[in-house]
Amino acid sequence: MPHYMTRFFLTCFCIAWVPWFGQTAEPPTTTSEREDAIFWDSVFSHNHVLDIQITLTHETWDAMQPRRKEGQTGEKGPKVDFGNQFNYVKANVVIDNKPFKGIGLRFKGNSSYRFSSHGMKRPFKIDTNRFIKGQKLHSRTKLTLSNAFLDSAFMKEKLGYELYHAAGLATPGVGWANVTLTVEGVADKKLLGIYVIIEQVDNRYLESKLGSASKGSLLMKPDSFDDWEYLGNDLQTYAHYNIKAGEKNVDQIQQFAELLKLIEEAPKAEFERKISKRMDLKQFAAYLAATSILVNIDSYIGMPHNYYILMDKADDKLRVLPWDLNETFGTFTAGQDLETLVRWDIDRPWISQRQLIERLFESEGFPKIYRATIEKLMKNDFTKDKLFARIATFEQAITPYIEDEGLERLHMGINGDRWGINKAVERRIWAIKPFITRRIESVQAQLAGESNGETIENNAWFSGKRDKKNSRGRNGKGDDTGSSKGSVQAEAKGWIDWAENASDGERRTALDSDKFRKLSPEIQKAIKEGIDD
């Protein structure tokens, strides 16, 4: 970074740095830490667009490609168990004129990969430390590059996380990168264009956002549970919650198990007496409030995925952290029409069966905390003046890196057509500004008692917890075996009914989901036959 830019960002950083609301994050102390903080502040706060140039050999490009597995379903093309099944390869990458040799590079994502897999602009994960230990970019080793395949304005993640942050939650930094790709014999400095950069959630993140007392906490990222389940006394079974950090924290895993048991088995009086000692209820109410306003259904309250569970060592309380907001602003429709989405009932901020939320909303105090948070956010943060100003700032930052048809797509993603629809993407969704306008109208009317909002039915493949005794399959490892004819028809019917109102893209996402793959072959066959009919 040029010296004059360093001085500018140092001044801005020193003036603007404040701890995260309700948390105890500490400012950087050493010269190196300050320089690193200045760099990332320029990216995440001052909209400096990174320049990233990726170079691969033909052999490594081939090695990156996921291979199709036998027996998988959904659209044609490569099929993978997403996440860890993407292979890291060595790549040479230049980031803001700083060269990195032999860094780790892989594809990432679920639907974001699948819908872009026939082109070059796919989502990536960069790990500078993967093959050469100690190699870092200003103290960071990982970068998530989202291709924003359903956000032609490239702003939903940044706007969404800003609302969660305004609600008081720890949130990752979000910025942009202009990416070029060279593959030997395939592409020569091909401009892929703007990507959205999202800060990695890990131990470093916990310490920087929540303070040193939270470092080493138990961090989980569930993707395969319909609802949180108490799995018994064997703590090893809680690895099913996809532990990302703190896997050796036996005491915290035990605390998590006890919390799940409290949610699942405790009488009403005991639950309401003890839950605040094991969960940060104000933080959870804030998470639900922002999720409701943003109509973020592709999250804990719906699918359920795209969130982290933190058992915080600082106070031994559970917190839910948001993640992957590319389908906020009603982008994940759950088969609902657009009017229903913008009028979603704020007093029922969940779609699927969620025993924790249901029990909390049956209590006297929690709904008041939640409602007060909604009111605060609508008064101070989710307003047209504030959000439209942020959109204008973001548009100004990324426009120089977008050319020709991309500018039309950018403007379509922001403003939509005359009906407010973003016609630049494959799914029928609201553009950002029309969604904001309509959602504000609906939420304010609900707060004023002028509207009851629209309930989104508990449909389909994200419908909640199965029969407890069969919820983990006969072998307790998550596979459904030995289904009766009646149960096959009943399970398949929910999926088929949902599919009637879903888009083609949502059907493909469902049939490629972890939940579908865990169903018995009989149920899978019945669902596919029913949808095809």
FENZIUR-V389631 format. One line per field, one symbol per residue. ss: DSSP state (H for helix, E for strand, C for the rest). burial: # if it has 24 or more other ideal C-beta (glycine too) atoms within 12 Angstrom, else .. A space follows every 50 residues. Layout:
BEGIN
ss: ???
burial: ???
END
This chain:
BEGIN
ss: CCHHHHHHHHHHHHHHCCCCCCCCCCCCCCHHHHHHHHHHHHHHCCCCCE EEEEEECHHHHHHHCCCCCCCCCCCCCCCCCCCCCCCCEEEEEEECCEEE EEEEEEECCCHHHHCCCCCCCCCEEEECCCCCCCCCECCECEEEEECCCC CCCCCHHHHHHHHHHHCCCCCCCEEEEEEEEEECCCEEEEEEEEEEEECC CCHHHHHHHHCHHHCCCEEECCCCCCCCCCCCCCHHHHHHHCEEECCCCH HHHHHHHHHHHHHHHCCHHHHHHHHHHHECHHHHHHHHHHHHHHCCCCCC CCCCCCEEEEEECCCCEEEEEECCCCCCCCCCCCCCCHHHHHCECCCCCC CCCCHHHHHHHHCCCHHHHHHHHHHHHHHHCCCHHHHHHHHHHHHHHHHC CCCCHHHHHHHHHHHCCCCCECCCCCCCCECHHHHHHHHHHHHHHHHCCC CCCECCCCCHHHCCCCCHHHCCCCCCCCCCCCCCHHHHHHHHHHHHHHHC CCCHHHHHHHHCCHHHHCCCHHHHHHHHHHHHC
burial: #.......##..#......#.##.#..#.......############### ######...##..###.....####..###.##.##.#########...# .################..###########....################ #################################.......########## ###########..##################...#..#.#######..#. .##.##########......##..##.####################### ####################################.############# ###########.#..##.###.######..##....#..##..##.###. ##...#..########...###.##.##############.###.##... ..##.###########...###.....#.#..#....#..##.###.##. .##.################..##.###.##..
END
